[in-house]
C-alpha cells in the first residue's frame, strides 16, 4: 500500500511539474518581443468577411475574410529570428451568410467586390464544342459547359477529360427540363467519377420546378444576368460588370466573335474563371 501511495505521489508531482513547465513556456512565449510585435500588427491585416446577399429567391455569394494566425505566424517568425509582415500566416473567416446550404436560391451574380466574370456555354444534343474549346485554350481561359443529357450520354469520356482540364460541367437536364430523373445520374458521374464536387443547374427564367429539383439534388441553380442572343460582342460590351454571368449558345456567330469578346473582357481588367472559382467565398 505504501508503494502505491508513493507511485501516486510521484505521478502527481510529475503532472504538476509538466503543467508548471508548460505554464512557464506559455508565459515566456507571450512576453517574446516577436509575439508582442505580431499582436500589435495583426489588426492591420484583418479583412472582414462579407455576407452573401439574399433577396427573396435570389442570392449573390459573399466573401471570406481573414485574420492573422498568431501562433503559426509566431512559430515561423521565431525560426527566422526577425519580424517581417511577409511571414505572417492567415486563416480564413467564413461569412455568416453563405452560399452553403442555400440551394433553394437562384444565383444571379458573382460577388460585386471581385473584378471577375464567368462564361457559360449551353451545349445541346448535336453541338460540337471543339472550336469553342480551342479558342478558350488559346487564351488560357476556363469556362463552364452546361451540357444536355443526350450530349452527356454520348460524350462521357470528353466530360471527364474537360473536368480534369479544370473546366466545369453544368447540367442542362434534358432539353433544359429537369423533370427527368436521369439528370441526377449525370450529376453523380460528374461528382464521383469526374471529382467535380459542386454541381450546377441552369435556368433563364424563374422556374420553381427546376429550382426544387436541383435543390433536392444539392445543385446550385444558375440564372445568368447576361444572355447573349444575336450580337455577342455588342451585348457583352453593353452589359458587362463585376460579377457578370455570361451565357452563350454554341453557334458560328459566337465562335467567330469569342476571341474579340475575350480580348475586350481582359482589356477591361476582368478575370475570367470557371463557375467553381467564380463562386468561391
N, C-alpha and C positions, 0 to 999 in steps of 0.2 A: 504493500500500500504506500509505504514511504517513497519507494521508487516511482510509483505512479504520479504522486504529487510533485516529485522533482521534475519529471518529464513535462507535466502540465505547466509548471513554473517556467521551465526553460523555453517551451513553445510560446508562452505568453510574453516572455522577455524578448524573444526573437521577433515576434509580431509587433511589439511596441517599438523595438529598435528599427524595424523596417519602416513602420509608419512614421517614426520620428525622422528617419533619414529622408524619406520621400517628401516630408514637410519642409525640411531644410533645403532640399534641391529645388522645390517649387518656389520658396521664398527667394532664393538666390537668382533663379531664373527671372522672377518678376522684377528684381532690382537691377538686372543687367541693363546697361545703357542701350544695348541694341533692342531689347524688348520695350524699353521706355520709348525709344525713338519710333518703333513700329506703331505703338499705341497712339503716339502723338500725331502720326501721319495718316493713320488708317481712314479717317473721315474724309480726307481729300480725295480718296479713290472710291468712295462709296457711290454706287449708282442705284437709285431707287427703281424697283420693278414697276411696270406699267400694266394695269389690269386690262384684260380683254373687254371690249365694248359689246354689250348685248342690248339689242333693240328689238323687242318682240321676238320674232323668229330668226333674226339675223345676228351674226357675230363677226367681229373683227378681232384677230388674235392680239394678245398682249405681248409684252417683252419682259424677259427676265432681267433682274438687276444683278448686282454683285457686291461683295464685301470682302475685305482682306481676311484671309485665313491666318489668324495671328500666330498660332502655334506652328503651323507648317512653314510660314514665312520666317519665323524665328529660327527654326532648325536649319533652314537653307542659309540664311544670312550669317548665323553663328559659325557655320563651317567656313564661310568666306572670310569672316572676321571684320567685315566693314559693311555699314548700311548702304544699300542702294535701292531706290524705288523699283528699279528694273528686276529686282529679285523677289519682289512681293508676289505671293501666290493668292489667287482669289477663289472664292466659292460662289456658286450661283444662288441667287434668291429668286424663287419662282413667284410669279404673280398669284395673288389670292383668287382672282377670277381668270380662268384659263380656258383654252380650247378643250382641255382634258374633260372627258365625260359630257361634253356639250354636243353630242351627236344629233340632237334634235333641233339644230340651228343651221341655217344656210350660211356658209362662209362667203362673204360678198367682197372681201378685200384683204390684202395683206396689211400689216401694221403701217400706219402712215408715217411713223418716225424712221422707217428704213427706206432708203432710196433703192428699192427693189421692185421688179415686176416679174411675172411668170407667164410663160407661153403654153397654151393648151392646144392640142391638135386632135380633132374628132376624127376617128378612123372608122369608116363604115365598112360593110362586109367585103366589098371588092376594091377598096382603096389600096394603093401602094404607098408606103412611107419612105421608099428608097431615096427619092430626090430630096425630101424634107430632111431626112436624117443626114444625108451627105452635106447639106448646107449647114445644119447645126454643128456637125463635127468639124467642118472647115473653120467655123468661127468659135469653136470650143464652147458651145452653148449646150446646156442640159435643159430639157423641157419635159412635159408630161404628155403621153399619148393616151387619150381616152378611147378605148377600143370596144367595138361591138362584139357581142357574144359569138357570132358566126366567124368573124375575123379572128378572134381569140382562139377558137377551136381549131382553125386551120394554120395557126402560127404559134403554137405553144413554145417551140424552141426559140423563135425570134423574141417572144415576150421575155423569156428568162435571160436571153442574151442582152436585151435592152436594159433590164434591171441591173445586170452585172456591170454595164457601162455607165451606171448612175443616172439613167433615165428613170422616170416614174411611169407606172402603168395605172391609168384610171379605168373605171368600169362604166361603160355606156349601157349595160344591160343588153337587152335585145331590141335594137332599133329605138334606143332611149326609153325602153319600157322595163321597169324593174319588177313587174309582177311575176315574171318567170323565175322560179326558184333557182334556176341554173346560175343566176348571177352570183349567188353565194359561193357556188363551186369555183367560179372564176377568181373570187377573192381568196379562196383557200389556196389555189395554185400560186397566186401572186405572193401570198403571205408565207406559206410553208415551204414551197419549193424555190420561189424567187427570193425569199428572205427580205421582201419589202414589208416592213411592219405596219405601215399605215396604208389604208385603202380608201379610195375616193369614188364617190358617185358624182353625177353631173346633171344639172338642170339649168334651163334658161328662163324658166318661169316658176313661180311658187307652185309647188305640187306636193300636197300633203301625203299622197300615196307614196311618192318617191322618197320623201323625207322620212316617213315612218319605216319603210322597208330598209332604207340604208341605216337608219338609227339602230334598228334591231340587229343589223349585221355589223354594227360598230364601224361604219364607214362615214367619213366626213362628206357632206354634200356641198359641192362647189357650185356657186352661182356667179359666173363671170360678170364683171362690170363693163367689159368691152367685148362685144360680139361682132367680129368682122364679117361684113357682108360682101358688097360689090367692089369697094375701093380700099383694099387692105392698108396701104401706106397712108393714105389720106385720113382714114378713120383712126389709125393709131396715133398719128401726129395730132389730131384734133382732140383726142380724149385721154391720152396717157397721163398718169400721175403716180405719185408714190403709192405703192400697194396695188397697182392695176393687175387684174387677172384678165389676160387677153386670149380670146378663144378664136380659133381658125377652123374652117373646113379644109380639107385637102383637095386642092384643085390647081389648075395651071396658073391662074392669076396669083394665088398665094405663093406658089413655088417661084414664080418669076420675081415677085416683089419682096420675098422674105429676106434676101441679102440686104436690100435697102432698108427694110424695117429694122433689122438687127443693127446696122450701122447707125441709123438715126437714134435708136434707143440708147446705144452706147455713147453717142455724141452728147446726149443729154445727161450723162453721168449715172444712168441707171445700171444696176447689176441685174442680170437675168439668171434666175435659178429655177430648179425643178420645184414642184409643189412641196415636197417634204421639207426642203431647206427654207423655202419661202414662208412656210407656216411655223417655223421654229420660234419658240417663245424664249 
